[in-house]
Structures are given as C-alpha cells and as structure tokens.
C-alpha cells in the first residue's frame, strides 16, 4: 500500500506542494536525526516491519553502500 502524499505549505499560503514517497522518507529520516532519537527506540520499529534490511545496499553514514565499501576494501587488500 503506497503511503499517502503529504501536503506541505510553500512560500505562498495559497499553494501547496505534494511530496513523493522517497521525499517523505528522507524528511522523516532527517526529523529522526535532528531529534536525536535513541537507536534503542527505533530497533523495535525496524523489527516490526518483518522485512530484514538489505545490508549490502544500506548506505553507510558517509553515503557509501556496504557493498561498495567491501569492494574497495577487497581491492586494497589485493595490493
């Protein structure tokens, strides 16, 4: 089931802009980061999704996926 689009006010109070699913996720992520939510509070939520993380595609904090990181590490080890 797709998430409902959120209406956010723009500079003009008469117009509103729809934001996409991925923009909503990005916004919620930034809200959580700014709120300094403890990881212990989020772990049960992630577990309740019944969808294990795709660890090879999860972005590391600096924006690189684990797959890309380990590929770089392997290439360094070859020298």
VOGUZA-613673 format. One record per atom (N, C-alpha, C): x, y, z; atom name; residue in three letters. Coordinates in nm, 3 decimals, always signed. Example, Ala and Ser with C-alpha at 12.3 -4.5 7.8 and 13.67 -1.06 7.14 Angstrom:
VOGUZA-613673
<nukol east="+1.319" north="-0.569" up="+0.780" at="N" aa="ALA"/>
<nukol east="+1.230" north="-0.450" up="+0.780" at="CA" aa="ALA"/>
<nukol east="+1.320" north="-0.330" up="+0.780" at="C" aa="ALA"/>
<nukol east="+1.285" north="-0.225" up="+0.708" at="N" aa="SER"/>
<nukol east="+1.367" north="-0.106" up="+0.714" at="CA" aa="SER"/>
<nukol east="+1.290" north="+0.003" up="+0.787" at="C" aa="SER"/>
This chain:
VOGUZA-613673
<nukol east="+0.084" north="-0.118" up="+0.000" at="N" aa="UNK"/>
<nukol east="+0.000" north="+0.000" up="+0.000" at="CA" aa="UNK"/>
<nukol east="+0.089" north="+0.124" up="+0.000" at="C" aa="UNK"/>
<nukol east="+0.077" north="+0.208" up="-0.101" at="N" aa="UNK"/>
<nukol east="+0.162" north="+0.328" up="-0.103" at="CA" aa="UNK"/>
<nukol east="+0.121" north="+0.426" up="+0.006" at="C" aa="UNK"/>
<nukol east="+0.219" north="+0.498" up="+0.053" at="N" aa="UNK"/>
<nukol east="+0.193" north="+0.599" up="+0.155" at="CA" aa="UNK"/>
<nukol east="+0.117" north="+0.714" up="+0.094" at="C" aa="UNK"/>
<nukol east="+0.031" north="+0.778" up="+0.171" at="N" aa="UNK"/>
<nukol east="-0.036" north="+0.897" up="+0.118" at="CA" aa="UNK"/>
<nukol east="+0.066" north="+1.010" up="+0.104" at="C" aa="UNK"/>
<nukol east="+0.048" north="+1.088" up="+0.002" at="N" aa="UNK"/>
<nukol east="+0.138" north="+1.201" up="-0.016" at="CA" aa="UNK"/>
<nukol east="+0.106" north="+1.308" up="+0.086" at="C" aa="UNK"/>
<nukol east="+0.209" north="+1.371" up="+0.136" at="N" aa="UNK"/>
<nukol east="+0.193" north="+1.476" up="+0.236" at="CA" aa="UNK"/>
<nukol east="+0.185" north="+1.611" up="+0.164" at="C" aa="UNK"/>
<nukol east="+0.093" north="+1.693" up="+0.206" at="N" aa="UNK"/>
<nukol east="+0.087" north="+1.829" up="+0.156" at="CA" aa="UNK"/>
<nukol east="+0.169" north="+1.918" up="+0.246" at="C" aa="UNK"/>
<nukol east="+0.262" north="+1.991" up="+0.187" at="N" aa="UNK"/>
<nukol east="+0.341" north="+2.083" up="+0.267" at="CA" aa="UNK"/>
<nukol east="+0.318" north="+2.224" up="+0.214" at="C" aa="UNK"/>
<nukol east="+0.310" north="+2.321" up="+0.304" at="N" aa="UNK"/>
<nukol east="+0.290" north="+2.458" up="+0.256" at="CA" aa="UNK"/>
<nukol east="+0.414" north="+2.510" up="+0.186" at="C" aa="UNK"/>
<nukol east="+0.394" north="+2.589" up="+0.085" at="N" aa="UNK"/>
<nukol east="+0.505" north="+2.655" up="+0.016" at="CA" aa="UNK"/>
<nukol east="+0.511" north="+2.798" up="+0.065" at="C" aa="UNK"/>
<nukol east="+0.595" north="+2.879" up="+0.003" at="N" aa="UNK"/>
<nukol east="+0.607" north="+3.018" up="+0.046" at="CA" aa="UNK"/>
<nukol east="+0.473" north="+3.091" up="+0.037" at="C" aa="UNK"/>
<nukol east="+0.397" north="+3.058" up="-0.064" at="N" aa="UNK"/>
<nukol east="+0.264" north="+3.116" up="-0.077" at="CA" aa="UNK"/>
<nukol east="+0.167" north="+3.031" up="+0.005" at="C" aa="UNK"/>
<nukol east="+0.088" north="+3.092" up="+0.090" at="N" aa="UNK"/>
<nukol east="-0.005" north="+3.016" up="+0.172" at="CA" aa="UNK"/>
<nukol east="-0.120" north="+2.959" up="+0.090" at="C" aa="UNK"/>
<nukol east="-0.136" north="+3.006" up="-0.033" at="N" aa="UNK"/>
<nukol east="-0.246" north="+2.959" up="-0.116" at="CA" aa="UNK"/>
<nukol east="-0.210" north="+2.833" up="-0.195" at="C" aa="UNK"/>
<nukol east="-0.082" north="+2.803" up="-0.208" at="N" aa="UNK"/>
<nukol east="-0.042" north="+2.687" up="-0.285" at="CA" aa="UNK"/>
<nukol east="+0.025" north="+2.585" up="-0.193" at="C" aa="UNK"/>
<nukol east="+0.009" north="+2.459" up="-0.230" at="N" aa="UNK"/>
<nukol east="+0.073" north="+2.352" up="-0.156" at="CA" aa="UNK"/>
<nukol east="+0.140" north="+2.260" up="-0.257" at="C" aa="UNK"/>
<nukol east="+0.241" north="+2.190" up="-0.210" at="N" aa="UNK"/>
<nukol east="+0.317" north="+2.102" up="-0.298" at="CA" aa="UNK"/>
<nukol east="+0.312" north="+1.960" up="-0.242" at="C" aa="UNK"/>
<nukol east="+0.282" north="+1.863" up="-0.329" at="N" aa="UNK"/>
<nukol east="+0.287" north="+1.722" up="-0.289" at="CA" aa="UNK"/>
<nukol east="+0.432" north="+1.676" up="-0.286" at="C" aa="UNK"/>
<nukol east="+0.466" north="+1.595" up="-0.186" at="N" aa="UNK"/>
<nukol east="+0.600" north="+1.537" up="-0.185" at="CA" aa="UNK"/>
<nukol east="+0.587" north="+1.387" up="-0.206" at="C" aa="UNK"/>
<nukol east="+0.686" north="+1.331" up="-0.271" at="N" aa="UNK"/>
<nukol east="+0.683" north="+1.191" up="-0.309" at="CA" aa="UNK"/>
<nukol east="+0.713" north="+1.101" up="-0.190" at="C" aa="UNK"/>
<nukol east="+0.692" north="+0.974" up="-0.209" at="N" aa="UNK"/>
<nukol east="+0.720" north="+0.872" up="-0.108" at="CA" aa="UNK"/>
<nukol east="+0.865" north="+0.883" up="-0.060" at="C" aa="UNK"/>
<nukol east="+0.960" north="+0.892" up="-0.153" at="N" aa="UNK"/>
<nukol east="+1.100" north="+0.897" up="-0.116" at="CA" aa="UNK"/>
<nukol east="+1.137" north="+1.028" up="-0.048" at="C" aa="UNK"/>
<nukol east="+1.072" north="+1.136" up="-0.088" at="N" aa="UNK"/>
<nukol east="+1.093" north="+1.262" up="-0.018" at="CA" aa="UNK"/>
<nukol east="+1.040" north="+1.255" up="+0.125" at="C" aa="UNK"/>
<nukol east="+0.928" north="+1.184" up="+0.143" at="N" aa="UNK"/>
<nukol east="+0.873" north="+1.165" up="+0.277" at="CA" aa="UNK"/>
<nukol east="+0.971" north="+1.086" up="+0.364" at="C" aa="UNK"/>
<nukol east="+1.027" north="+0.979" up="+0.307" at="N" aa="UNK"/>
<nukol east="+1.125" north="+0.900" up="+0.382" at="CA" aa="UNK"/>
<nukol east="+1.246" north="+0.985" up="+0.419" at="C" aa="UNK"/>
<nukol east="+1.294" north="+1.064" up="+0.324" at="N" aa="UNK"/>
<nukol east="+1.409" north="+1.149" up="+0.350" at="CA" aa="UNK"/>
<nukol east="+1.377" north="+1.251" up="+0.459" at="C" aa="UNK"/>
<nukol east="+1.259" north="+1.311" up="+0.452" at="N" aa="UNK"/>
<nukol east="+1.217" north="+1.409" up="+0.552" at="CA" aa="UNK"/>
<nukol east="+1.206" north="+1.344" up="+0.690" at="C" aa="UNK"/>
<nukol east="+1.142" north="+1.228" up="+0.697" at="N" aa="UNK"/>
<nukol east="+1.130" north="+1.158" up="+0.825" at="CA" aa="UNK"/>
<nukol east="+1.266" north="+1.119" up="+0.882" at="C" aa="UNK"/>
<nukol east="+1.356" north="+1.078" up="+0.795" at="N" aa="UNK"/>
<nukol east="+1.492" north="+1.043" up="+0.839" at="CA" aa="UNK"/>
<nukol east="+1.561" north="+1.163" up="+0.900" at="C" aa="UNK"/>
<nukol east="+1.549" north="+1.278" up="+0.835" at="N" aa="UNK"/>
<nukol east="+1.612" north="+1.399" up="+0.886" at="CA" aa="UNK"/>
<nukol east="+1.548" north="+1.443" up="+1.018" at="C" aa="UNK"/>
<nukol east="+1.417" north="+1.425" up="+1.030" at="N" aa="UNK"/>
<nukol east="+1.348" north="+1.457" up="+1.157" at="CA" aa="UNK"/>
<nukol east="+1.402" north="+1.370" up="+1.269" at="C" aa="UNK"/>
<nukol east="+1.417" north="+1.240" up="+1.242" at="N" aa="UNK"/>
<nukol east="+1.470" north="+1.148" up="+1.343" at="CA" aa="UNK"/>
<nukol east="+1.613" north="+1.184" up="+1.381" at="C" aa="UNK"/>
<nukol east="+1.694" north="+1.219" up="+1.281" at="N" aa="UNK"/>
<nukol east="+1.833" north="+1.255" up="+1.311" at="CA" aa="UNK"/>
<nukol east="+1.839" north="+1.382" up="+1.395" at="C" aa="UNK"/>
<nukol east="+1.757" north="+1.481" up="+1.361" at="N" aa="UNK"/>
<nukol east="+1.758" north="+1.607" up="+1.435" at="CA" aa="UNK"/>
<nukol east="+1.704" north="+1.590" up="+1.577" at="C" aa="UNK"/>
<nukol east="+1.616" north="+1.494" up="+1.596" at="N" aa="UNK"/>
<nukol east="+1.556" north="+1.472" up="+1.727" at="CA" aa="UNK"/>
<nukol east="+1.645" north="+1.388" up="+1.818" at="C" aa="UNK"/>
<nukol east="+1.754" north="+1.339" up="+1.765" at="N" aa="UNK"/>
<nukol east="+1.845" north="+1.253" up="+1.842" at="CA" aa="UNK"/>
<nukol east="+1.772" north="+1.136" up="+1.906" at="C" aa="UNK"/>
<nukol east="+1.690" north="+1.068" up="+1.827" at="N" aa="UNK"/>
<nukol east="+1.617" north="+0.952" up="+1.876" at="CA" aa="UNK"/>
<nukol east="+1.716" north="+0.839" up="+1.902" at="C" aa="UNK"/>
<nukol east="+1.703" north="+0.779" up="+2.017" at="N" aa="UNK"/>
<nukol east="+1.795" north="+0.670" up="+2.054" at="CA" aa="UNK"/>
<nukol east="+1.772" north="+0.549" up="+1.964" at="C" aa="UNK"/>
<nukol east="+1.880" north="+0.484" up="+1.920" at="N" aa="UNK"/>
<nukol east="+1.865" north="+0.364" up="+1.838" at="CA" aa="UNK"/>
<nukol east="+1.777" north="+0.259" up="+1.906" at="C" aa="UNK"/>
<nukol east="+1.783" north="+0.251" up="+2.037" at="N" aa="UNK"/>
<nukol east="+1.703" north="+0.152" up="+2.108" at="CA" aa="UNK"/>
<nukol east="+1.553" north="+0.174" up="+2.086" at="C" aa="UNK"/>
<nukol east="+1.514" north="+0.297" up="+2.058" at="N" aa="UNK"/>
<nukol east="+1.373" north="+0.328" up="+2.031" at="CA" aa="UNK"/>
<nukol east="+1.333" north="+0.288" up="+1.890" at="C" aa="UNK"/>
<nukol east="+1.429" north="+0.285" up="+1.798" at="N" aa="UNK"/>
<nukol east="+1.399" north="+0.256" up="+1.658" at="CA" aa="UNK"/>
<nukol east="+1.407" north="+0.107" up="+1.624" at="C" aa="UNK"/>
<nukol east="+1.489" north="+0.034" up="+1.697" at="N" aa="UNK"/>
<nukol east="+1.509" north="-0.108" up="+1.666" at="CA" aa="UNK"/>
<nukol east="+1.378" north="-0.187" up="+1.667" at="C" aa="UNK"/>
<nukol east="+1.291" north="-0.170" up="+1.766" at="N" aa="UNK"/>
<nukol east="+1.164" north="-0.244" up="+1.762" at="CA" aa="UNK"/>
<nukol east="+1.078" north="-0.208" up="+1.640" at="C" aa="UNK"/>
<nukol east="+1.085" north="-0.084" up="+1.597" at="N" aa="UNK"/>
<nukol east="+1.009" north="-0.042" up="+1.479" at="CA" aa="UNK"/>
<nukol east="+1.061" north="-0.113" up="+1.356" at="C" aa="UNK"/>
<nukol east="+1.192" north="-0.117" up="+1.341" at="N" aa="UNK"/>
<nukol east="+1.252" north="-0.185" up="+1.225" at="CA" aa="UNK"/>
<nukol east="+1.219" north="-0.333" up="+1.228" at="C" aa="UNK"/>
<nukol east="+1.228" north="-0.393" up="+1.344" at="N" aa="UNK"/>
<nukol east="+1.196" north="-0.537" up="+1.356" at="CA" aa="UNK"/>
<nukol east="+1.050" north="-0.565" up="+1.324" at="C" aa="UNK"/>
<nukol east="+0.960" north="-0.472" up="+1.359" at="N" aa="UNK"/>
<nukol east="+0.817" north="-0.493" up="+1.335" at="CA" aa="UNK"/>
<nukol east="+0.781" north="-0.491" up="+1.187" at="C" aa="UNK"/>
<nukol east="+0.872" north="-0.442" up="+1.104" at="N" aa="UNK"/>
<nukol east="+0.845" north="-0.436" up="+0.960" at="CA" aa="UNK"/>
<nukol east="+0.846" north="-0.574" up="+0.896" at="C" aa="UNK"/>
<nukol east="+0.904" north="-0.673" up="+0.964" at="N" aa="UNK"/>
<nukol east="+0.915" north="-0.809" up="+0.911" at="CA" aa="UNK"/>
<nukol east="+0.980" north="-0.811" up="+0.773" at="C" aa="UNK"/>
<nukol east="+1.073" north="-0.722" up="+0.755" at="N" aa="UNK"/>
<nukol east="+1.147" north="-0.715" up="+0.629" at="CA" aa="UNK"/>
<nukol east="+1.293" north="-0.689" up="+0.665" at="C" aa="UNK"/>
<nukol east="+1.375" north="-0.794" up="+0.661" at="N" aa="UNK"/>
<nukol east="+1.514" north="-0.775" up="+0.702" at="CA" aa="UNK"/>
<nukol east="+1.586" north="-0.673" up="+0.613" at="C" aa="UNK"/>
<nukol east="+1.672" north="-0.594" up="+0.672" at="N" aa="UNK"/>
<nukol east="+1.747" north="-0.495" up="+0.592" at="CA" aa="UNK"/>
<nukol east="+1.831" north="-0.563" up="+0.484" at="C" aa="UNK"/>
<nukol east="+1.842" north="-0.500" up="+0.372" at="N" aa="UNK"/>
<nukol east="+1.929" north="-0.547" up="+0.265" at="CA" aa="UNK"/>
<nukol east="+2.067" north="-0.486" up="+0.290" at="C" aa="UNK"/>
<nukol east="+2.143" north="-0.550" up="+0.378" at="N" aa="UNK"/>
<nukol east="+2.266" north="-0.490" up="+0.429" at="CA" aa="UNK"/>
<nukol east="+2.363" north="-0.450" up="+0.319" at="C" aa="UNK"/>
<nukol east="+2.368" north="-0.525" up="+0.210" at="N" aa="UNK"/>
<nukol east="+2.462" north="-0.490" up="+0.104" at="CA" aa="UNK"/>
<nukol east="+2.425" north="-0.360" up="+0.034" at="C" aa="UNK"/>
<nukol east="+2.302" north="-0.316" up="+0.048" at="N" aa="UNK"/>
<nukol east="+2.259" north="-0.194" up="-0.019" at="CA" aa="UNK"/>
<nukol east="+2.232" north="-0.079" up="+0.077" at="C" aa="UNK"/>
<nukol east="+2.253" north="-0.102" up="+0.207" at="N" aa="UNK"/>
<nukol east="+2.232" north="+0.003" up="+0.307" at="CA" aa="UNK"/>
<nukol east="+2.346" north="+0.103" up="+0.297" at="C" aa="UNK"/>
<nukol east="+2.312" north="+0.232" up="+0.292" at="N" aa="UNK"/>
<nukol east="+2.415" north="+0.335" up="+0.285" at="CA" aa="UNK"/>
<nukol east="+2.482" north="+0.352" up="+0.421" at="C" aa="UNK"/>
<nukol east="+2.613" north="+0.357" up="+0.419" at="N" aa="UNK"/>
<nukol east="+2.687" north="+0.386" up="+0.540" at="CA" aa="UNK"/>
<nukol east="+2.673" north="+0.536" up="+0.567" at="C" aa="UNK"/>
<nukol east="+2.707" north="+0.581" up="+0.686" at="N" aa="UNK"/>
<nukol east="+2.687" north="+0.723" up="+0.718" at="CA" aa="UNK"/>
<nukol east="+2.748" north="+0.821" up="+0.618" at="C" aa="UNK"/>
<nukol east="+2.854" north="+0.787" up="+0.554" at="N" aa="UNK"/>
<nukol east="+2.913" north="+0.881" up="+0.459" at="CA" aa="UNK"/>
<nukol east="+2.857" north="+0.865" up="+0.317" at="C" aa="UNK"/>
<nukol east="+2.750" north="+0.784" up="+0.303" at="N" aa="UNK"/>
<nukol east="+2.682" north="+0.775" up="+0.175" at="CA" aa="UNK"/>
<nukol east="+2.726" north="+0.662" up="+0.084" at="C" aa="UNK"/>
<nukol east="+2.811" north="+0.576" up="+0.131" at="N" aa="UNK"/>
<nukol east="+2.859" north="+0.464" up="+0.050" at="CA" aa="UNK"/>
<nukol east="+2.788" north="+0.337" up="+0.097" at="C" aa="UNK"/>
<nukol east="+2.748" north="+0.250" up="+0.004" at="N" aa="UNK"/>
<nukol east="+2.683" north="+0.126" up="+0.045" at="CA" aa="UNK"/>
<nukol east="+2.788" north="+0.029" up="+0.100" at="C" aa="UNK"/>
<nukol east="+2.740" north="-0.067" up="+0.179" at="N" aa="UNK"/>
<nukol east="+2.831" north="-0.167" up="+0.234" at="CA" aa="UNK"/>
<nukol east="+2.897" north="-0.247" up="+0.122" at="C" aa="UNK"/>
<nukol east="+2.819" north="-0.275" up="+0.017" at="N" aa="UNK"/>
<nukol east="+2.875" north="-0.349" up="-0.096" at="CA" aa="UNK"/>
<nukol east="+2.993" north="-0.272" up="-0.157" at="C" aa="UNK"/>
<nukol east="+2.974" north="-0.143" up="-0.179" at="N" aa="UNK"/>
<nukol east="+3.082" north="-0.062" up="-0.236" at="CA" aa="UNK"/>
<nukol east="+3.201" north="-0.054" up="-0.140" at="C" aa="UNK"/>
<nukol east="+3.173" north="-0.039" up="-0.012" at="N" aa="UNK"/>
<nukol east="+3.279" north="-0.032" up="+0.088" at="CA" aa="UNK"/>
<nukol east="+3.362" north="-0.158" up="+0.088" at="C" aa="UNK"/>
<nukol east="+3.296" north="-0.275" up="+0.093" at="N" aa="UNK"/>
<nukol east="+3.370" north="-0.401" up="+0.096" at="CA" aa="UNK"/>
<nukol east="+3.443" north="-0.428" up="-0.035" at="C" aa="UNK"/>
<nukol east="+3.387" north="-0.381" up="-0.145" at="N" aa="UNK"/>
<nukol east="+3.458" north="-0.393" up="-0.274" at="CA" aa="UNK"/>
<nukol east="+3.588" north="-0.314" up="-0.269" at="C" aa="UNK"/>
<nukol east="+3.581" north="-0.192" up="-0.214" at="N" aa="UNK"/>
<nukol east="+3.703" north="-0.111" up="-0.201" at="CA" aa="UNK"/>
<nukol east="+3.803" north="-0.178" up="-0.109" at="C" aa="UNK"/>
<nukol east="+3.756" north="-0.232" up="+0.001" at="N" aa="UNK"/>
<nukol east="+3.845" north="-0.299" up="+0.096" at="CA" aa="UNK"/>
<nukol east="+3.914" north="-0.417" up="+0.029" at="C" aa="UNK"/>
<nukol east="+3.837" north="-0.496" up="-0.047" at="N" aa="UNK"/>
<nukol east="+3.896" north="-0.612" up="-0.116" at="CA" aa="UNK"/>
<nukol east="+4.001" north="-0.567" up="-0.217" at="C" aa="UNK"/>
<nukol east="+3.973" north="-0.457" up="-0.289" at="N" aa="UNK"/>
<nukol east="+4.070" north="-0.411" up="-0.388" at="CA" aa="UNK"/>
<nukol east="+4.197" north="-0.360" up="-0.321" at="C" aa="UNK"/>
<nukol east="+4.186" north="-0.303" up="-0.203" at="N" aa="UNK"/>
<nukol east="+4.304" north="-0.257" up="-0.129" at="CA" aa="UNK"/>
<nukol east="+4.385" north="-0.376" up="-0.081" at="C" aa="UNK"/>
<nukol east="+4.316" north="-0.481" up="-0.037" at="N" aa="UNK"/>
<nukol east="+4.384" north="-0.600" up="+0.014" at="CA" aa="UNK"/>
<nukol east="+4.465" north="-0.670" up="-0.093" at="C" aa="UNK"/>
<nukol east="+4.429" north="-0.650" up="-0.220" at="N" aa="UNK"/>
<nukol east="+4.498" north="-0.719" up="-0.330" at="CA" aa="UNK"/>
<nukol east="+4.637" north="-0.659" up="-0.355" at="C" aa="UNK"/>
<nukol east="+4.663" north="-0.540" up="-0.305" at="N" aa="UNK"/>
<nukol east="+4.793" north="-0.477" up="-0.331" at="CA" aa="UNK"/>
<nukol east="+4.895" north="-0.517" up="-0.229" at="C" aa="UNK"/>
